Amino acid sequence: MNNSPVGQDSWPDALYDKLRSMDISLFTYVPDAGHSVMIERALADPAATTVPLATEEEGVSLLAGAHLGGTRGALLMQSSGVGNCINMLSLTNIGRFPLLSIVSMRGDYGEQNPWQFPMGQGAQPCLEAMGTICQRIETPDEVLPAAEAAVNMAYRSDQSVALLLSQRLIGAKPF
């Protein structure tokens, strides 16, 4: 598989292509600017299924059911949505369901919105406390190898794995 370095502007497209090449065909999401390229690509892809969520924890159970039906998927969410998923992550932990989460982080590098700091700082410790393996991505060069590793860990070992897309990677939002 191609893990060539990608540029600052092209990593979202490269990430989507990597996920699709690894049979990820279901994209569940709460709309988020940090995931806009992947959401738009999934919506335009006739071979992909997209499910907008009212709240992030719906994606955990939806992806567990999809797995039982033989479909691979990903939950796209912002770090503030991690808190909504904590109780539902017991499903993946106890049921040993694979879960691939891609989390656009807030509350770190360059953050200007004070409301984003608590969950942005708490997302990784909360995920890890629920048994989710976290891989933080800081640069475009890390995107493809981390995505490949995460998909393999989740779907070959029935693990909950989260790719944490740092604000250094996605860019700090002005407030």
Buried (B, 14 or more C-beta within 10 A) or exposed (E): EEBEBBEEEBBBEBBBBBBBEBEBBBBBBBEBEBBBBBBEBBEEBEEBBBBEBEEBBBBBBBBBEBBEEEBBBBBBBBBBBBBBBBEBBEBBBEEEBBBBBBBBBBBBBEBEEEEBEEBBBBBBEBBEEBEBBBBBBBEBBBBBBBBBBBBEBBBEEBBBBBBBBBBBBBEBBEE
